[in-house]
Amino acid sequence: MKKILITGAAGFLGSHLCDRFVEEGYHVIGMDNLITGDLKNIAHLFPLEHFEFYHHDVTTFVHVPGNLDYILHFASPASPIDYLKIPIQTLKVGSLGTLNLLGLAKEKKARILVASTSEVYGDPLVHPQNEEYYGNVSPVGPRGVYDEAKRFMESLTMAYHRFHGLETRIVRIFNTYGPRMRLNDGRVVPAFMGQALRGEDLTVFGDGSQTRSFCYIDDMVEGIYRLLFSEYPEPLNIGNPKETTIKEFAEEIIALTGTEQKVIYKPLPKDDPTQRKPDITKAREILGWEPKVDRSEGLKIVYDYFKSLTPEELQKKEHRDFSSK
């Protein structure tokens, strides 16, 4: 039985990856320090013989006994609320965490896939964004702690690939949504859904003309799965190229939820990207992949998920222990 280590296993995306690899017959080792992850996302896997969990911070030495075939490195805060509260930990997991896991992959002769992000493109001057675009990123702006952590991660991964001959894969993830997202993590889909379900007006930052492209979680997991088993070591975009403005998206959520809230506008945060749309030409050619789930279908699933939460869960604010690690 092949063995795979998935870091960030208790997070939104990591937990769905654990599900997929368990279903595919792998022995899955989940690892998470639970700063932003939640054990309830993987609690259904605990009784399984071929799933085990390590409560561990990958910025410290990582040891996994026995053989290891694959590593998926998804340990990182991913929402602005999180990485602005824990900027140093965000930088450490992208640098020290990646270094530790690349070292583990080298020791075990394992193939490693690291999770990068469309944020490496910053506030792009090229649209849509293809993998050859170097980006427009402020290294000293508030979002730089996340953007530069991921850019360093990519550089370090390619260095291990070129110098050590390590089998590496890099996925650049564009906006993804689905069940298990945290309502108050600051990302667009859960933020709008939570406000609508609580009867609050929907908050749009800026004038709402900025664009995003939303990919449903099942499509994202499929793209990552195919990339891991491809022979392509360079960064690859995985996302949905169907673009919408934030204002249009807010109106879509209001129509879906049947609420009567209005849209209110607040100042745009510093360095917030005005455009985001993946060029997935390479994913189509190399992986034979493209998104299948229409946004209206995916949003209905997510709405039903959030609607199933208790009133207490809907009103709950984030009270996490963001220590000074």
Secondary structure, 3 states (H helix, E strand, C coil): CCEEEEECCCCHHHHHHHHHHHHCCCEEEEEECCCCCCHHHCHHHCCCCCEEEEECCCCCCCCCCCCCCEEEECCCCCCHHHHHHCHHHHHHHHHHHHHHHHHHHHHHCCEEEEEEEHHHHECCCCCCECCCCCCECCCCCCCHHHHHHHHHHHHHHHHHHHHHCCCEEEEEECCEECCCCCCCCCCHHHHHHHHHHCCCCEEEECCCCCEEECEEHHHHHHHHHHHHCCCCCCEEEECCCCEEEHHHHHHHHHHHHCCCCCEEEECCCCCCCCCCCECCHHHHHHHCCCCCCCHHHHHHHHHHHHHCCCHHHHHCCCCCCCCCC
